[in-house]
Amino acid sequence: MLKRILGATLLAASLGTASLAADAKRTDPQIAHIAYTAGQIDVTAAEQALKKSKNADVIAFAKTMERDHKAVNDQALALVKKLKVTPGDNPVSQSLSTQATKELTTLEALDGAAFAKAYVENEVAYHKSVNDALANILIPSAQNKELKSLLETGMPLVQGTSEHAEHLASMIK
């Protein structure tokens, strides 16, 4: 079952990246919405992990995810307010949200070590996908210098999170 969950997550991550690549010319409001949505998805997943997990390492990781992604999203909201831009909902944001809802439902059905392992493996796959989208599509497509800078600032956070999640995944059996 765990391999099926991870496989579905990786497939969704691949499709999300393919969808981004197919229409790489995004507007800044769309890019802002995609980035905010990606961060909010991780906040919601962390909140679920904090409610369900009993694993101290997973709880610490989830607290970090919740704190860091809320902080980045707060910066993003402040920037769009300053620029007087309304983030633009788009098919990529909608697809990310739909897939996240499905994944949260799948994870909700798991408990104990199975939940911890699936949550962390999902975080590994998700952060790799987000990092790829940031590096190859969102940052290069951003026209506003402040938006581009915010995305560039967030990229090391995503990379570090991915490495942390990979390390944590190797520890959870």
C-alpha positions as CSV (number, residue, x, y, z in Angstrom):
1,M,0.0,0.0,0.0
2,L,2.8,2.4,0.9
3,K,4.5,1.9,-2.5
4,R,1.1,2.7,-4.2
5,I,0.8,5.9,-2.2
6,L,4.3,7.0,-3.0
7,G,3.9,6.0,-6.6
8,A,0.7,8.1,-6.9
9,T,2.4,11.0,-5.2
10,L,5.4,10.8,-7.6
11,L,3.1,10.6,-10.5
12,A,1.2,13.6,-9.4
13,A,4.4,15.5,-8.8
14,S,5.5,14.6,-12.3
15,L,2.2,15.7,-13.8
16,G,2.3,19.0,-11.9
17,T,5.8,19.7,-13.3
18,A,4.7,18.6,-16.8
19,S,1.7,20.9,-16.5
20,L,4.0,23.8,-15.5
21,A,6.4,23.0,-18.3
22,A,3.7,22.8,-20.9
23,D,2.7,26.4,-20.3
24,A,6.0,27.8,-18.8
25,K,5.0,31.4,-19.6
26,R,3.1,32.3,-16.4
27,T,2.2,35.7,-15.3
28,D,3.6,37.0,-12.0
29,P,0.1,36.8,-10.3
30,Q,-0.1,33.2,-11.4
31,I,3.4,32.4,-10.2
32,A,2.6,34.0,-6.8
33,H,-0.5,31.9,-6.5
34,I,1.3,28.7,-7.4
35,A,4.1,29.4,-4.9
36,Y,1.6,30.3,-2.2
37,T,-0.5,27.2,-2.9
38,A,2.6,25.0,-2.7
39,G,3.5,26.5,0.6
40,Q,0.0,26.2,2.0
41,I,-0.2,22.6,1.0
42,D,2.9,21.9,3.1
43,V,1.4,23.8,6.0
44,T,-1.8,21.7,5.8
45,A,0.2,18.4,5.6
46,A,2.3,19.5,8.6
47,E,-0.8,20.2,10.6
48,Q,-2.1,16.7,9.8
49,A,1.2,15.2,10.8
50,L,1.2,17.1,14.1
51,K,-2.3,15.7,14.9
52,K,-1.6,12.1,13.8
53,S,2.0,11.3,14.4
54,K,3.5,10.0,17.6
55,N,7.1,9.9,16.2
56,A,9.1,12.7,17.8
57,D,11.3,13.2,14.7
58,V,8.3,13.5,12.5
59,I,6.6,15.9,14.9
60,A,9.8,18.1,14.9
61,F,10.0,18.0,11.1
62,A,6.3,18.9,10.8
63,K,6.7,21.8,13.2
64,T,9.6,23.1,11.1
65,M,7.4,22.7,7.9
66,E,4.5,24.5,9.5
67,R,6.7,27.4,10.8
68,D,8.9,27.8,7.7
69,H,6.1,27.6,5.1
70,K,3.8,30.0,7.1
71,A,6.7,32.5,7.3
72,V,7.4,32.3,3.5
73,N,3.7,32.6,2.7
74,D,3.4,35.6,5.0
75,Q,6.2,37.2,3.1
76,A,4.5,36.4,-0.2
77,L,1.2,37.9,1.0
78,A,3.0,41.0,2.1
79,L,4.7,41.3,-1.2
80,V,1.5,41.0,-3.3
81,K,-0.2,43.5,-1.0
82,K,2.7,45.9,-1.5
83,L,2.7,45.5,-5.2
84,K,-1.1,45.7,-5.3
85,V,-1.3,42.4,-7.2
86,T,-4.0,39.9,-6.8
87,P,-2.6,36.3,-7.0
88,G,-4.2,34.6,-10.0
89,D,-5.7,31.2,-9.5
90,N,-4.9,28.9,-12.4
91,P,-5.0,25.3,-13.5
92,V,-1.6,24.5,-11.9
93,S,-2.7,25.8,-8.5
94,Q,-6.0,24.0,-8.8
95,S,-4.2,20.7,-9.8
96,L,-1.8,21.0,-6.8
97,S,-4.8,21.6,-4.5
98,T,-6.8,18.7,-5.9
99,Q,-3.8,16.3,-5.6
100,A,-3.0,17.5,-2.1
101,T,-6.5,16.8,-0.9
102,K,-6.3,13.3,-2.3
103,E,-3.0,12.7,-0.6
104,L,-4.3,14.1,2.7
105,T,-7.2,11.7,2.5
106,T,-4.9,8.8,1.8
107,L,-2.6,9.7,4.7
108,E,-5.6,10.2,7.0
109,A,-6.4,6.5,6.7
110,L,-2.9,5.5,8.0
111,D,-1.7,5.4,11.6
112,G,1.5,4.9,13.5
113,A,4.6,4.0,11.6
114,A,2.8,3.6,8.3
115,F,1.6,7.2,8.6
116,A,5.0,8.5,9.6
117,K,6.7,6.8,6.7
118,A,4.1,7.8,4.1
119,Y,4.1,11.4,5.3
120,V,7.9,11.7,5.1
121,E,8.2,10.0,1.8
122,N,5.5,12.3,0.4
123,E,7.4,15.3,1.7
124,V,10.6,14.0,-0.1
125,A,8.8,13.7,-3.4
126,Y,6.8,16.9,-3.0
127,H,9.9,19.0,-2.2
128,K,11.8,17.6,-5.1
129,S,9.0,18.5,-7.4
130,V,8.6,22.0,-5.9
131,N,12.4,22.6,-6.1
132,D,12.4,21.6,-9.8
133,A,9.5,23.9,-10.5
134,L,11.1,26.8,-8.7
135,A,14.5,26.3,-10.5
136,N,13.2,25.6,-14.0
137,I,9.9,27.4,-14.4
138,L,8.8,29.8,-11.7
139,I,12.0,31.7,-11.0
140,P,12.9,32.0,-14.7
141,S,9.3,33.1,-15.6
142,A,9.0,35.7,-12.8
143,Q,9.2,39.2,-14.3
144,N,8.9,41.3,-11.1
145,K,12.3,41.5,-9.3
146,E,10.9,41.3,-5.8
147,L,8.8,38.2,-6.7
148,K,11.8,36.6,-8.3
149,S,14.0,37.5,-5.2
150,L,11.4,36.0,-2.9
151,L,11.3,32.8,-4.9
152,E,15.1,32.6,-5.0
153,T,15.2,33.1,-1.2
154,G,12.7,30.3,-0.8
155,M,14.6,27.8,-3.0
156,P,17.4,27.0,-0.4
157,L,14.6,26.4,2.1
158,V,13.0,23.9,-0.2
159,Q,16.3,22.3,-0.9
160,G,17.2,22.0,2.8
161,T,13.7,20.7,3.6
162,S,14.1,18.0,0.9
163,E,17.5,16.9,2.3
164,H,16.0,16.9,5.8
165,A,13.0,14.8,4.6
166,E,15.4,12.4,2.8
167,H,17.4,11.9,6.0
168,L,14.3,11.4,8.1
169,A,12.9,8.9,5.5
170,S,16.1,6.9,5.8
171,M,15.6,6.7,9.6
172,I,11.9,5.6,9.6
173,K,11.3,2.0,9.0
